[in-house]
Amino acid sequence: MAQLLQGYKDKGKGRATYVDGEEPDCFELQPLRTMFRPATASTSASTSAMVPATPAYYYNHHHNEDNDEGAGPSSSTSTPLATNTSASTSTPVLVTPTKNNKSNNEDDDDCSDSSPRTIDLATIEREKENILPLRSGRSVAALAQRFGTPDGGRASVLETQRKHHEEAVAGAHELDDPLEVYYKYLRWTLDSYPQGNSNESNLVPLLERCTRTFRDDKRYTNDPRYLRCWLMYAEYSSDPPVIYQYLQANNIGQELAAFYEDYAMYEEKQSRWQRAERTYKLGINRLAQPLERLNRKFKAFKNRMVAAGYTPS
């Protein structure tokens, strides 16, 4: 396996140089489903289903990007929810504010009206083991709708909404920002199927479609949305370094701090402290943005490194 990319490409050749000098034969993206492990019996017997091969820390540690000083890769940050309680009930509830009217070009994927809604947080609490943490957090309203709708009606609603997104994707090539259509589809999938990838959600195939569709589109080389799709893709890979190295060799997301943060966090999780440190430094030397956040995370990493008995170089 090729080692951590040092990260520069020979002019016009698209090749990469490595810290340890070892270079793979090529960086052609192999059929992506070969990177994923088949689902276990607990998910589905279908061989097409995929399950995460790596821990969920990828999207735990970014849940609150401003609160990372003491958190390592195995810790998750949760944001407490404001609740309303009364003497007549012990069930916590959350009252969502009235929504503003949406613009004409904004999709209403959650099929909700504009009136305030009271959400029973106990419903979400009962299903918390079926909710995959996301780096950007999750919509409480979407979770309540997902778990509060009867199974029969839910399937019909989801099928209608999926058809709507598929139709939008089919015409995305005529838009100024086709990635946004895929990204909305992805966000809808994550909200509608909180358990992550499954035969029902088709999350991995959707990530595959998105990453493949735009891999040669220079508009999105350093688009945070596109990089986010790749990083989520790496979460489901049985060999995440292959994804990170592919991104480096093809100069995708190399100006964004999120790439170096995720790659370094993966290496830290494997207790490869020196590689993680080199990854942070590489991003800082490249002035990856937002640089202030990257420096803050690097400082927090060095504190954890010292606590683990290692000396930063």
GIBELVEN-V274044 format. One record per backbone hydrogen bond with DSSP energy under -1.0 kcal/mol. NH is the residue of the N-H (numbers start at 0). CO is the residue of the C=O. If there is no record, write none. Layout:
{{NH/CO} {NH/CO}}
This chain:
{{5/16} {6/16} {12/9} {13/9} {18/3} {33/30} {34/31} {35/32} {38/48} {42/39} {43/39} {48/45} {50/36} {58/55} {60/56} {62/59} {66/63} {74/71} {83/92} {88/85} {92/83} {93/118} {95/116} {105/102} {110/107} {118/93} {120/91} {122/119} {124/120} {125/121} {127/124} {129/126} {130/127} {131/193} {136/133} {142/138} {143/139} {144/140} {145/141} {146/142} {147/143} {153/149} {154/150} {155/151} {156/152} {157/153} {158/154} {159/155} {160/156} {161/157} {162/158} {163/159} {164/160} {165/161} {166/162} {167/163} {168/164} {169/165} {170/166} {171/168} {173/170} {174/171} {179/176} {181/177} {182/178} {183/179} {184/180} {185/181} {186/182} {187/183} {188/184} {189/185} {190/186} {191/187} {192/188} {195/192} {201/197} {205/201} {206/202} {207/203} {208/204} {209/205} {210/206} {211/207} {212/208} {213/209} {216/213} {219/216} {222/219} {226/222} {227/223} {228/224} {229/225} {230/226} {231/227} {232/228} {233/229} {234/230} {236/233} {237/34} {241/238} {243/239} {244/240} {245/241} {246/242} {247/243} {248/244} {249/245} {250/247} {251/246} {252/220} {255/252} {256/288} {260/256} {261/257} {262/258} {263/259} {264/260} {265/261} {266/262} {267/263} {268/264} {269/265} {270/267} {271/266} {272/270} {275/271} {276/272} {277/273} {278/274} {279/275} {280/276} {281/277} {282/278} {283/279} {284/280} {285/281} {286/283} {287/282} {288/254} {293/289} {294/290} {295/291} {296/292} {297/293} {298/294} {299/295} {300/296} {301/297} {302/298} {303/299} {304/300} {305/301} {306/302} {307/303} {308/305} {309/304}}
